[in-house]
Amino acid sequence: MYLNIALQSFLIGISIAAPVGPIGVICIRRTLAEGRIAGFISGLGAATADAIYGAIAAFGLTVISLFLIQHNLWLRLGGGAFLVFLGIRTFFSPPTIENLDSHPSDRQSSLIRYYASTFLLTITNPLTILSFAAIFAAISGRDMDYSGDYFASTIMVLGIFLGSCAWWFILSGFTGYFRRKLNETGMVWINRTSGGIITGFGMFALGSLLI
């Protein structure tokens, strides 16, 4: 039983993280600009947010889920505005290809900032909330009803986290192979393209508030 829960949760974690979205674009861009570690840590922030949503679902934390639903408007507003800000900042970023290992004094603060930014974006992303709404519905079904079984719920949360981490590890690792081929001209287009896409996601999130 528990092995089946772990496998299902692992696949859920991958399926939540894998669709192309603003976090994926951010992860790819940071990997190309600053290396695999920067990209993976960015994904780790998203994986943490995924695990939190998984915990809300697995442990039946209805108070938190109701809070998220009631404050959905402000979450979408904050997430959309942050995406627009980050997209514009990325668009105008200088075309440098850095390595965090060459700046040890900036390494920790940069990684913490990358982790925090993707965590906040994922936790406020309307698409993430909608994705986990499906998990809430699934858990209410008979096949995934683990209410009262805290060990099973813990396995589910851990599986979601590890599945999401696995995706970001694969994505940052694969993207890292192309980093050596980039020059400053290529990085200019990476910054402009990723910045435009991220800004577009942010504008879409803000525009959805008017619907």
C-alpha positions in Angstrom: 0.0 0.0 0.0 2.6 2.5 1.1 4.8 1.8 -1.9 1.9 2.4 -4.2 1.2 5.7 -2.4 4.8 6.7 -2.8 4.8 6.0 -6.5 1.5 7.8 -7.1 2.7 10.8 -5.2 6.1 10.8 -7.0 4.3 10.9 -10.4 1.9 13.6 -9.1 5.0 15.7 -8.2 6.4 15.3 -11.7 3.1 16.0 -13.4 2.6 19.2 -11.4 6.2 20.5 -12.1 6.6 19.4 -15.7 4.2 21.6 -17.6 5.9 24.6 -19.2 5.3 27.7 -17.2 7.0 30.7 -15.7 9.0 28.7 -13.2 10.3 26.4 -15.9 11.4 29.5 -17.9 13.1 31.0 -14.8 14.9 27.7 -14.1 16.2 27.4 -17.7 17.3 31.0 -17.8 19.1 30.8 -14.5 20.8 27.5 -15.5 22.1 29.1 -18.7 23.2 32.2 -17.0 24.7 30.9 -13.7 24.9 27.1 -13.9 23.0 24.0 -12.9 23.1 24.7 -9.1 21.3 28.0 -9.6 18.7 26.4 -11.8 18.1 23.5 -9.5 17.8 25.6 -6.4 15.3 27.7 -8.2 13.3 24.6 -8.9 13.7 23.5 -5.3 11.8 26.6 -4.2 8.9 25.5 -6.5 9.1 21.9 -5.2 8.8 23.2 -1.6 5.6 25.1 -2.5 4.3 22.0 -4.3 4.9 19.9 -1.1 3.0 22.5 1.0 0.0 22.2 -1.3 0.4 18.5 -1.1 0.3 18.6 2.7 -2.8 20.7 2.6 -4.4 18.1 0.4 -3.1 15.0 2.2 -3.7 16.1 5.8 -7.1 17.6 5.0 -6.2 21.1 6.2 -9.5 22.7 5.2 -8.8 25.9 7.2 -5.7 26.6 5.0 -7.4 25.6 1.8 -10.4 27.8 2.6 -8.0 30.7 3.4 -6.3 30.2 0.0 -9.7 30.2 -1.8 -10.9 33.3 0.1 -7.7 35.2 -0.7 -7.2 33.9 -4.2 -7.7 37.3 -5.7 -4.8 38.8 -3.7 -2.6 35.8 -4.3 -3.1 36.1 -8.0 -2.6 39.9 -7.9 0.7 39.5 -6.0 1.9 36.6 -8.1 1.1 38.3 -11.3 2.7 41.6 -10.3 5.9 39.8 -9.2 6.0 37.9 -12.5 5.8 41.2 -14.4 8.5 42.7 -12.3 10.8 39.7 -12.6 10.1 39.4 -16.4 11.0 43.1 -17.0 14.1 42.7 -14.8 15.2 39.6 -16.7 14.6 41.3 -20.1 17.0 44.1 -19.3 19.6 41.9 -17.4 23.1 42.3 -18.7 24.2 39.5 -21.0 26.7 37.9 -18.6 27.3 34.2 -18.2 28.4 33.9 -14.6 29.4 31.1 -12.3 28.4 31.2 -8.7 31.5 29.3 -7.7 33.6 32.2 -8.8 31.8 34.6 -6.4 31.7 32.6 -3.1 30.7 35.7 -1.1 27.6 36.2 -3.2 26.8 32.5 -3.6 24.7 31.9 -0.5 22.7 35.1 -0.8 22.0 34.5 -4.5 20.8 30.9 -3.9 18.6 32.0 -1.1 17.1 34.7 -3.2 16.5 32.3 -6.1 14.9 29.7 -3.8 12.6 32.4 -2.2 11.5 33.9 -5.5 10.4 30.7 -7.1 8.8 29.6 -3.8 6.7 32.8 -3.6 5.8 32.6 -7.3 4.7 29.0 -7.1 2.7 29.4 -3.8 0.8 32.4 -5.4 0.5 31.0 -8.9 -3.1 30.5 -9.9 -2.1 27.6 -12.1 -0.6 25.8 -9.1 -3.7 26.4 -7.1 -5.9 25.0 -9.9 -3.5 22.0 -10.3 -3.8 21.0 -6.7 -7.5 21.5 -6.7 -7.5 18.3 -8.7 -5.5 16.6 -5.9 -8.0 17.9 -3.3 -10.8 16.3 -5.4 -8.8 13.0 -5.8 -8.1 12.7 -2.1 -11.8 13.1 -1.3 -12.3 9.9 -3.4 -12.1 6.4 -2.0 -8.9 5.4 -3.6 -6.8 8.2 -2.1 -8.6 8.9 1.2 -5.8 8.8 3.8 -7.6 10.8 6.5 -6.3 9.6 9.8 -3.4 7.8 8.4 -0.6 10.3 9.1 2.1 8.0 7.9 0.5 7.6 4.5 -0.1 11.3 4.3 3.5 12.0 5.1 4.6 9.6 2.4 2.4 11.4 -0.1 3.8 14.8 0.7 7.4 13.4 0.5 6.6 11.7 -2.8 5.2 14.9 -4.3 8.3 16.8 -3.1 10.7 14.3 -4.5 8.9 14.0 -7.8 9.0 17.7 -8.2 12.7 17.8 -7.3 13.4 15.1 -9.8 11.9 17.1 -12.6 13.9 20.2 -11.7 17.1 18.2 -11.4 16.5 16.7 -14.8 15.6 20.1 -16.4 18.6 22.0 -14.9 20.9 19.1 -15.7 19.8 18.9 -19.3 19.8 22.6 -19.8 23.3 22.9 -18.4 24.8 21.0 -21.4 23.9 24.0 -23.6 25.5 26.5 -21.4 29.0 26.1 -22.8 27.8 27.0 -26.2 26.4 30.4 -25.2 28.2 33.7 -25.8 27.1 37.1 -24.8 25.0 37.6 -27.9 23.2 34.4 -27.2 22.6 35.4 -23.6 21.0 38.7 -24.8 18.4 36.7 -26.7 17.9 34.3 -23.8 17.3 37.2 -21.4 14.9 39.0 -23.9 13.0 35.8 -24.7 12.7 34.5 -21.2 11.9 38.0 -19.9 9.2 38.5 -22.5 7.7 35.1 -21.7 7.7 35.6 -17.9 6.2 39.1 -18.3 3.5 37.5 -20.5 2.6 35.0 -17.8 2.4 37.8 -15.4 0.2 39.9 -17.6 -2.1 36.9 -18.2 -2.4 36.4 -14.4 -3.3 40.0 -13.9 -5.6 40.0 -16.9 -7.5 37.0 -15.5 -8.5 39.1 -12.5 -10.8 41.1 -14.9 -12.6 38.0 -16.0 
